[in-house]
Amino acid sequence: MVVVKLHQFRLPNDIPAVAYPMPSTMSVCLAVSFSCGSRYESKEQNGMAHFLEHLLFRGSKRYPDIARVVEGAGGRKNGFTAQETILYFTHVPDGKSKLAAQVLSDMLIRPLFRPSDIETERGVVEQELRGYLQDSADRAEETAMALYFQDHPMGQSIGGPIENLAKWGREDIRAFFQTFYCAERANIALAGNVDVTAISALLSPFEIIPQHVDCQRVINIPSLPVISRVAVRRLKQREQAYFFLILPGPVYAHSLRRASSFATDILGQGMSSRLERVLRDELGFVYHVGASLNASQDYGIVAIVGATSPGQLMQCMRRIIEELRLLSRAGVTRAEYLRAKSMRTARIMIASYSPENIARRNAAVMALGMPVYTPHERIEHERAVRHEEVNEAARLFLNPSVVTLAVAGNVKESEQELLDIIQNA
């Protein structure tokens, strides 16, 4: 097995960059992330990071039609906004990596912000947000996050309220851009068929991203809930009730973070998980149910999501709480632990063949201030997790003593009835 080294650099303006050479591939993916997102917005700004992500693809000084340039070279480009991260990437044939760097750097340094583009994109984003309002799963997630984080900015929706779109003028957008698109918040990740000796020259266009001496990356830490809470969003003409349940999880640096991810996978990742076996295979209550762990620097959450028929919601919630109690008290079996280890290492192996997967993941991890590892290092970390650690993590982080639950769609029960189920199941 050939072990590929991760190459780490710093640009002259102090932007960290990592490159993962994949000489057997025929493409290159370049990803740039910024430590910015809905967590960093005021209520008046909420949604602007997402709107700006859309707007930057509209054109830059050198490349007024970015889509035509990138796609004309046989590549693809995209981006996403999250609570703490904005990420942009271009994935191109390996002979076009210089063009990818030029296009991406120009749109991140010299966006046009044409008034006509701003107005058009308002309409585009409005339609996107209206689509979310019609989606019961999105409504459940958004409601659960707001309920869990309360008044903390982490509880704000990524897209923000529709009414905010009309409030922002060109200067508001430019001021937000100048505040957050700085070297102190930027990170660059490269993966694919790249010449390591030429990376400095390849990334040189990013050296003029400005530095902000007074830039602050860390902001107020969210408080953990101490009591269970339930919120219901009743949506007319829906066939199902969508649920989003949150438990407090470990922060990224917690010694049991990986073990917690093992336990969460055993609970709700894949058709062989406990929740799928009980709620789908035994009872037929759901088409799909899943669980995942999201760990950041100063918070962690375990999320359980799914949908069921209105008449089965109470039974579904009762069984989920029962499975959580059982898992947190009795732990996982040796067979479950070994199956989770095999599944988790295999996922890393499969994803490691895609330059896009590698570059996007590395850039996102960097934006959260976390260390970057090669796929081989990540596999070794997974293999080092012990069975007893998984059981301890399940005891600490899958105990349903404090639960946040949001349900959206065709819901007949009251919030108090659902709260009683959580507390007394």
Secondary structure, DSSP 8 states (H G I E B T S, - for coil): ------EEEE-TT--EEEEEE-TT-SEEEEEEEES-SGGG--TTTTTHHHHHHHHHTT-BSS-S-HHHHHHHTT-EEEEEE-SS-EEEEEEEEGGGHHHHHHHHHHHHHSB---HHHHHHHHHHHHHHHHHHHT-HHHHHHHHHHHHHHTTSGGGS-SS--HHHHTT--HHHHHHHHHHHSSGGGEEEEEEES--GGGHHHHTGGGGGS---TT-----------SS-EEEEEE-TT-SSEEEEEEEE---TT-TTHHHHHHHHHHHHSSTTSHHIIIIIIIT---S-EEEEEEE-SS-EEEEEEEEE-GGGHHHHHHHHHHHHHHHHHH---HHHHHHHHHHHHHHHHHHTT-HHHHHHHHHHHHHTT-----HHHHHHHHHT--HHHHHHHHHHHS-TTS-EEEEEES--S-HHHHHHHHHH-
